[in-house]
Amino acid sequence: MSEVFKLYGVTVEDLNAYLLKSGVKYRLSSSVNGIKVTFDYSNLEESFVYSFLSNFTLKYQKNIYAESDETLANQLIKIAKLRNIKIKTAESFTGGSIASELTAISGASQVFYEGIVAYSNQAKINRLNVSEKTIETYGAVSSQTASEMCSGLIDGSETLAISTTGIAGPSSDESGQPVGLCYIAVGSESKIKVFKHNFSGTREQITKQGKYAAIFHAVMALRSSDFDI
């Protein structure tokens, strides 16, 4: 008997360190969609497997996004379909790549409503109703701006909104904030959560990390019992 889990936001080294002591056979493989771990329960007692899985899922509850071999985008589209939720995106530094990743999934048209690339400050103000004062006070790359970008997409109780703003590099903007700093917001009519990240690498690498992190946060929001949507 075998079982597959997909995780994001954890390292292979961390998983190896934990699993080496578990007594369970496993295989790890890493990709842009995180880590796939396959467990082999051959010759193990059912009670032992149950205890192991309870501990494993508890330890990595903030990282496990699927109990099957699926990509982040596939998982988000699947959950949105099951819950009859429409997805909207407002992207700055990710440049529409989140929308592209999601619409590459067959059947995404059932749940993906729209994607806006509000790259300039004025576009954020005009298209998403971000306050000019918010940008002047906190900057375009801030948790406040990410939250208002997200809020500007929400128009009903069945909407899941995703927004991104950040500095992809290779150099910073006039704010002087570090390259790789980004804010990702995921929200519904009742709640908006903002996540801060400090990515590293080339412009392309930072953009990709932002894309997949945003999709991961959206998946986990829909999987969460305390995210009211």
C-alpha positions in Angstrom: 0.0 0.0 0.0 1.3 3.5 -0.9 0.1 7.0 -0.4 1.0 10.4 -1.9 1.1 13.9 -0.4 2.0 17.2 -2.1 3.6 19.9 0.1 4.7 23.5 -0.6 6.8 25.8 1.5 9.0 23.2 3.1 12.4 21.9 2.1 13.6 18.5 1.1 16.1 18.7 3.9 13.5 19.3 6.5 11.3 16.4 5.3 14.3 14.1 5.1 15.3 14.9 8.6 11.8 14.2 9.9 11.0 11.1 7.8 14.4 9.3 8.3 13.3 8.7 11.9 9.8 7.6 11.1 10.3 3.9 10.2 8.3 4.4 7.0 9.7 3.9 3.5 9.3 7.0 1.4 10.4 8.7 -1.8 10.8 12.5 -2.3 10.8 14.5 -5.6 10.9 18.2 -5.9 9.5 20.6 -8.6 8.2 24.1 -9.0 4.9 22.8 -7.4 6.7 21.9 -4.2 7.5 18.4 -3.0 5.9 15.1 -3.7 6.3 12.5 -1.0 5.2 8.9 -1.6 4.9 6.6 1.4 5.2 2.8 1.2 3.3 1.1 4.1 4.3 -2.5 3.2 4.6 -4.8 6.2 3.6 -2.1 8.6 0.8 -2.5 11.2 -2.3 -0.4 10.6 -2.1 1.2 14.0 1.5 2.3 13.3 0.5 3.8 10.0 -2.5 5.6 11.5 -0.2 7.1 14.3 2.4 8.1 11.8 0.0 9.8 9.5 -1.7 11.6 12.4 1.7 13.0 13.4 2.9 13.8 9.9 -0.3 15.7 8.8 -0.3 17.6 12.1 3.3 18.7 11.7 2.9 19.7 8.1 -0.7 20.9 8.1 0.4 24.3 6.9 2.3 22.8 4.0 0.1 19.9 2.7 -2.0 21.1 -0.2 -3.1 17.8 -1.7 -3.4 14.1 -0.9 -2.7 13.1 -4.5 -0.2 13.9 -7.2 -1.6 17.2 -8.4 -0.1 20.6 -9.3 -1.1 23.6 -7.3 -3.1 25.0 -10.1 -5.0 21.8 -10.6 -5.8 21.6 -6.9 -7.1 25.2 -6.9 -9.3 24.7 -9.9 -10.7 21.4 -8.5 -11.6 22.9 -5.1 -13.1 26.0 -6.7 -15.3 23.8 -8.8 -16.4 21.7 -5.9 -17.3 24.8 -3.9 -18.8 26.7 -6.8 -16.4 29.6 -6.3 -15.2 32.1 -8.9 -11.6 33.1 -8.9 -10.3 36.6 -9.7 -6.7 37.8 -9.9 -5.1 41.2 -9.7 -1.4 41.0 -10.5 1.5 43.5 -10.4 5.0 42.0 -10.3 3.7 38.5 -11.4 2.5 40.1 -14.6 -0.5 37.9 -15.3 1.4 34.6 -14.8 -1.0 33.4 -12.1 -4.0 33.9 -14.5 -2.0 32.1 -17.2 -1.1 29.2 -15.0 -4.8 28.7 -13.9 -6.3 29.1 -17.4 -3.9 26.4 -18.7 -6.0 23.9 -16.7 -8.7 22.2 -18.7 -12.1 23.3 -17.4 -10.8 26.4 -15.7 -13.4 28.5 -17.5 -16.0 27.1 -15.1 -14.5 29.0 -12.2 -11.9 31.5 -13.4 -13.7 34.8 -13.9 -11.0 37.4 -14.7 -7.4 38.5 -14.4 -6.2 42.1 -14.2 -2.6 43.1 -14.6 -2.5 46.4 -12.7 1.2 47.1 -13.1 1.4 50.8 -12.7 0.2 52.7 -9.6 -2.4 54.5 -11.6 -3.8 51.2 -12.8 -4.1 50.0 -9.2 -6.0 53.2 -8.4 -8.3 53.3 -11.5 -9.0 49.5 -12.0 -9.0 48.3 -8.4 -9.9 51.3 -6.3 -6.7 51.3 -4.4 -6.5 54.6 -2.5 -4.0 57.0 -3.8 -3.3 57.9 -0.1 -2.5 54.3 0.6 0.2 54.2 -2.1 1.6 57.6 -1.0 1.7 56.5 2.6 2.8 52.9 2.5 4.0 52.4 -1.1 2.9 50.2 -4.0 4.7 47.3 -2.5 3.0 47.0 0.9 0.5 44.8 2.7 -2.0 47.7 2.6 -1.8 48.0 -1.2 -2.0 44.2 -1.6 -5.1 44.1 0.6 -6.8 46.9 -1.3 -6.0 45.3 -4.6 -7.6 42.2 -3.4 -10.6 44.0 -2.0 -11.1 45.7 -5.4 -11.9 42.4 -7.0 -14.5 41.1 -4.5 -18.1 41.6 -5.5 -19.9 38.8 -3.8 -19.8 35.9 -1.3 -18.7 33.4 -3.9 -15.5 35.2 -5.0 -12.0 34.2 -4.1 -9.6 37.1 -4.9 -5.8 36.9 -5.3 -3.5 39.9 -5.6 0.3 40.3 -5.8 2.6 43.3 -5.5 6.3 43.1 -5.2 9.8 44.0 -6.5 11.1 41.4 -9.0 14.4 43.1 -9.8 17.0 43.1 -10.9 17.1 46.5 -9.1 14.8 48.1 -6.6 12.3 50.9 -7.3 12.3 54.4 -5.9 11.2 53.1 -2.5 14.6 51.4 -1.9 12.9 48.3 -0.6 14.8 45.0 -1.2 14.5 43.0 -4.4 12.4 40.0 -3.8 10.1 41.6 -1.3 6.4 40.9 -2.2 3.0 40.8 -0.6 0.3 38.3 -1.6 -3.3 38.8 -0.6 -6.1 36.2 -0.7 -9.6 37.2 0.2 -13.3 36.8 0.2 -16.2 39.0 1.1 -15.6 38.3 4.8 -11.8 38.1 5.1 -8.6 39.2 3.5 -5.2 37.7 4.5 -1.9 39.2 3.4 1.3 37.2 3.2 4.8 38.7 3.2 7.6 37.0 1.3 11.2 37.7 0.7 12.2 35.8 -2.4 15.7 35.5 -3.9 17.1 34.8 -7.4 16.8 36.4 -10.8 13.8 38.4 -11.9 12.3 35.4 -13.6 12.9 33.2 -10.5 11.3 35.7 -8.1 8.3 36.1 -10.4 7.8 32.3 -10.5 8.2 32.0 -6.8 5.5 34.7 -6.3 3.2 32.9 -8.8 3.3 29.5 -7.1 3.2 31.0 -3.6 0.1 32.9 -4.5 -1.7 29.8 -5.8 -0.6 27.9 -2.7 -2.0 30.5 -0.4 -5.3 30.4 -2.4 -5.5 26.6 -2.1 -4.9 26.6 1.6 -7.5 29.4 2.1 -10.1 27.2 0.4 -9.0 24.1 2.4 -9.0 26.1 5.7 -12.0 25.7 8.1 -11.6 29.3 9.3 -11.6 31.0 5.9 -15.3 32.0 5.4 -16.2 31.7 1.8 
